[in-house]
Amino acid sequence: MFSVTRLLDVEESDRERILAEIGAAATSSGAVRTLVAPTLAGSRNGGDVLVHLRFSSEADWRSCRFDDALQDPAITRVNGAAYPGVPTRRGDGTVYRTLLLRVSPDTAADTVARFEDELASMPRYVSTIRAWQLSRVSEAVGATAWTHVFEQEFTDTAGLMGPYLMHPIHWAVVDRWFDPETTEVIIRDRVCHSFCALTAPILT
């Protein structure tokens, strides 16, 4: 599968219109799975509208013109990424969450591999994660050259804000890669942490 994520900052007075128009563009994009929804409170640098499209192949994405719909002047900022990957599922959830991040370019390959292994291990400890995918970015959009996307489907918002963000695997193990006060920090740019309601599985 080939995935595309876009996080849209939208003028408040135009959000309902943009949701409808971007939803229509997503439906006609040729994607096999689409999600266009307002972000929920607690998102950080996550935009007002979260868009996630899943295509059978990169060629299908390249052949569509979805990003043309993002030229509307009411859309004031776009962060996003395109990337291949295969998700893992163990159940269904009601919240989709995406994390866009950039590993510093001078990071050694073995360090990147350890970082990826630790992120990918989190679902073993956090039962509220019902589906997940960790991907390397092939094309970044926005002011930051995103290198990775970590996506999950959660049981609900409480399962994201509580068991996930507050779990020891998060703050005692994974957070050191993000903490500028540690010697192991490799994520120095602001991340995009965005989530929205989910009515049907998207990581399939």
N, C-alpha and C positions, 0 to 999 in steps of 0.2 A: 504494500500500500504506500501511497505518497500523500502526505498531509500538508495542509496550508492553514496557518493561524494568522489572524489579523485582529489587533486590538485597536479600536477606533475611539478617539476623543471627538465628541460631537456637541455642537451648540445645543444647549438644553431645549430651546424652542423647536428644534428640528428633529429631536430624537425619535419620535414616533414615525415620522415620515422616513427617516433614514433606516430604521428597523424594517419597515415594510419594503423599501426599495432594495436594500441589501439582501433581505430574505428572498425576494424575487430573483435577484441576480444569482444568489447561491443555488436556488432551485434549477435555474437554467444553465448552470455551469458545467453540468455533466458529472459532478461529484456523486459518489455512491452513498455518502453520508454527509449531512449538512447540519450545522448548528449556528443559529444567529439569535443572540439573546442579550438583554441588558445585563451588565455586570452587577454583582451583588455587593452590598456594603461590606467593607473589609478588604476589598481588592486594593492593591498598591501599585501605582503606575500601570494599572490594568485597563485603562480606557473606560468608556461608557457602554460600548457595545463589543461583545466578544463574538468573533466569527471563527468557525472551525470547519474545514472542508476536507473530506477524505476521498481520494481518487484511486482508481485501480492501478494507475501508472503515472509516472512523471510526465509522460507524453500527453496524457489526457489533460493534465493541468496546463501544460505549455500551449495546448491548442485552444484553450478557452480565454476569454477576455474579461474575467471577473474583476480584475483590479481597475478596469475602466470605471466601474461603478463607484470607486473610492475617490474619484476626482471631484466629487461634490464639495463646494466651498464650505458647507456646514460641517464637514469632517476636517478638523483642525490638526489632527496628528494621527499617524498610523505607526504602530510597532507590529512586527510580525516576523514570520519565518516560514520556509518551505523545507520539507525534510522527509526522507524515507523512514520506514520503521514498521515493526510488527508488535501489536499490543498483547498483553496477557490479561485474561479475565478469570474471575472466580465468582462473579455475581453481578447484580445490577445496582446502580446507585441513582441518586436524584440530583447530584451536583457534579458538574464538570469543572476541573481546575487545570490551568496551565501555568507553567513557570518558564519564562524566557530568561536566560542568563548568558553571560560571556566569561569564559575562562581566559585569563591573561595569556597573551600570545607567546610569552616566554616560558610558559609552564612546560616542564619535562613530560614526555609522553607517558612514562610510568606513573607519574603523579596524576595525570589526567585519568589514567586507567583506574587508579585507586579511588579517585573521586567518583567516577562513574559507577564503580562496584558498590560504593557505600550508598549512593543515591538509589541504585537499583535494588539494594537490599531492604529498603524501608518497608515495602509491603509485607515482608515476612514478620514484621513487628507490629504493624498498624492494621488491625483487622477491618477498620472502616474504609480502607482502600479496596474497592471492588474491581477496578480495572486500572491498568497503567501502561505507560510507554515512555522510555527514555531514548531520545534521538539526538544525533549530531545534525546540525543545521547545514543544509546545502546552499541556502539563499536567505540572507537576512534583510529585513526591511526596517527602516527607522534610523535614529541617530546612533544606535549601538550595533556593533557587529556581533549579534548573538551567535553563540557557538553550540548551545544545547537547548532542548525543550524537554521538560519533564511534565507529563500529563497524568492525571488521575481522574477516575470517577469515584466519588465518595458516597457513602450511605446517605448523608445529609450534611447541611452546613455545620452542625455540631460535631460531626465526625471529622471535618476538616479543621475547624478552629480549636477543637479540644484534643482528641486522641492523636491527631497527626502533629499539629504545631507544638503541642506541649509534651510529646513523648520524649523520653530520654534519648532515643536514637536520633532525634532531631537536634535537640539542644546540646547533647553531650558528645555527639559524634559528627554529624553532618555540618553543624553550624560553624565549626572551626574553619571550613573552607571559605566561609563568607565573612568572618570576623576580622576586621583590620587590626585588632589587637593581638592576633595570634601570628606566629611565624609561618603557618601553613596556608594563610589566606591566598586564594587564587581567583576569587570573584570580587573584583574591585569596583565594577560599575553597578549602578542601580539596577535591580532586577525588575521584571514585570511579573507580578503575582496577581492573576486574574481568575475569577470564577463566576459561574452563573448556574441557574437552574437547568436541569436536564430532564426531558420528558421521555426520551428513548435512548438506548445505548448509542454512543458515538465511537468508542474505542473498540471497533470490531474489524 
